[in-house]
Amino acid sequence: MDEIINFDKLIDKYLYRDIRQRTPGKYYPSEIGQCLRKAWFNIKMPKPVEPEVTKIFEAGNLFHAFIVEVLKSEKNPEIELVADEMPLKYKIDEFEISGRIDDIIQLKYNGEKILIEVKSTKSLDFLKEPSEAYIMQIQFYMHVTGIKKGAILYVEKNTLKSKAFFMDYDPKIAEMTINRFRELHKSVTGNVMPEPEAKLIYKKRWMCNFCPYKKECDGIEQGQE
């Protein structure tokens, strides 16, 4: 039977995003754990998001919506969902960081609040620790909100199994994250390209394989040889 409707095209059109022009001085917590050169490129030379990347983001939103339903369900009376998708803005020096906190829950037995960031993953089998970028993100959120405990919750896409990494607020990581924002802002306003962290730091080299600015970055490095 001939295909009457191409649903892939319908989805692609629905998820299409125009190029979003960035304003120097406005940054996002989710980008500070990336290679700073990529973040710089994203501000200076924004590109449309590839359809496959957009689909990954949307799938993550769907998984988060499911977790919200779990957290606020009457079937789980030991916790209370205090907030979800909570907007956040934080002024540092002459720039601003804005984002959204996935969830905040409160334990009924002692009233303690826990900040939760939800991430989807293909497999939990080899997941031993959370991403450094996610740690920076949640530590920044804890710094701004004053909540001293957080959890990065990974949900396996095919099974809905989960693995949570709990952590206490670490002022050193929070300060390091804030200093990275300062470094990014200085490079953006000064029009000075940051070093290619993902190439220089072994454990970050995998980022280059998924970077939309790999061609531009490689061209710069080759030109310096």
C-alpha positions, -999 to 999 in steps of 0.1 A, spaced: 0 0 0 13 34 -9 21 57 19 -6 84 22 11 106 47 48 109 54 48 112 92 85 117 94 81 149 74 52 160 96 73 155 127 103 173 112 81 203 102 66 204 137 99 203 154 117 227 130 133 257 148 145 288 131 181 300 138 179 317 172 201 348 174 219 350 207 224 381 227 259 385 243 254 387 281 226 360 282 237 324 288 222 290 297 233 266 325 231 237 300 259 251 278 286 258 304 297 222 307 302 221 269 335 229 252 337 267 256 347 271 220 315 254 209 295 277 232 313 307 217 305 295 182 269 290 191 266 326 201 287 341 174 276 319 145 242 303 154 231 274 132 197 258 128 194 227 150 196 195 131 163 175 130 178 145 147 191 166 175 157 183 179 141 149 181 164 139 209 155 171 229 118 165 224 121 128 235 139 141 266 109 165 272 85 135 270 105 115 295 105 145 319 68 148 315 64 112 325 87 117 356 66 147 366 35 125 366 53 99 387 65 125 413 31 142 417 11 109 418 -10 101 449 5 66 447 38 81 460 27 99 492 62 99 507 72 128 485 56 161 473 64 177 439 71 213 449 79 226 414 86 215 378 100 234 349 107 263 373 122 293 355 154 307 369 174 339 363 206 348 380 226 380 375 264 378 377 285 409 371 271 425 339 256 393 324 226 370 332 221 333 333 187 319 327 173 284 326 147 260 340 150 236 369 134 203 360 119 194 394 120 201 431 106 176 455 102 176 493 105 145 515 75 142 537 93 126 566 118 154 572 108 183 549 141 182 530 140 195 495 158 179 466 165 194 433 162 169 404 175 170 368 160 144 345 181 130 317 172 102 292 198 76 281 199 46 258 213 23 284 221 23 321 244 -7 319 277 12 318 266 44 335 289 47 365 288 84 372 269 114 359 282 137 331 305 165 343 283 190 324 252 178 343 270 181 376 280 217 368 244 224 358 228 210 390 254 225 413 247 259 397 210 254 404 217 244 440 238 275 444 211 298 431 182 282 450 199 275 482 188 239 481 216 217 494 208 184 479 203 174 443 199 143 421 207 136 384 181 111 374 188 90 343 159 72 327 165 44 302 145 50 271 134 15 262 126 2 297 119 32 319 144 19 344 162 46 363 194 54 381 198 84 403 230 100 414 225 120 446 249 148 456 253 176 482 259 212 473 296 218 466 305 255 467 338 248 449 321 233 418 295 260 419 322 287 419 341 269 392 310 269 371 303 306 376 339 313 367 334 294 334 305 317 327 327 347 333 353 332 310 327 327 283 313 362 287 348 377 285 356 358 253 322 367 237 324 404 245 361 406 236 356 386 204 384 363 215 378 326 206 384 302 235 407 273 234 393 241 219 388 223 252 373 192 237 405 187 217 429 195 245 412 175 273 412 137 266 379 129 284 361 156 264 373 146 230 341 127 223 323 160 222 340 168 188 322 140 171 288 156 178 298 192 175 280 212 147 311 235 145 336 207 140 344 218 104 350 254 114 370 245 145 392 220 125 398 247 99 411 271 125 434 246 140 448 236 106 454 272 98 475 277 129 498 248 120 
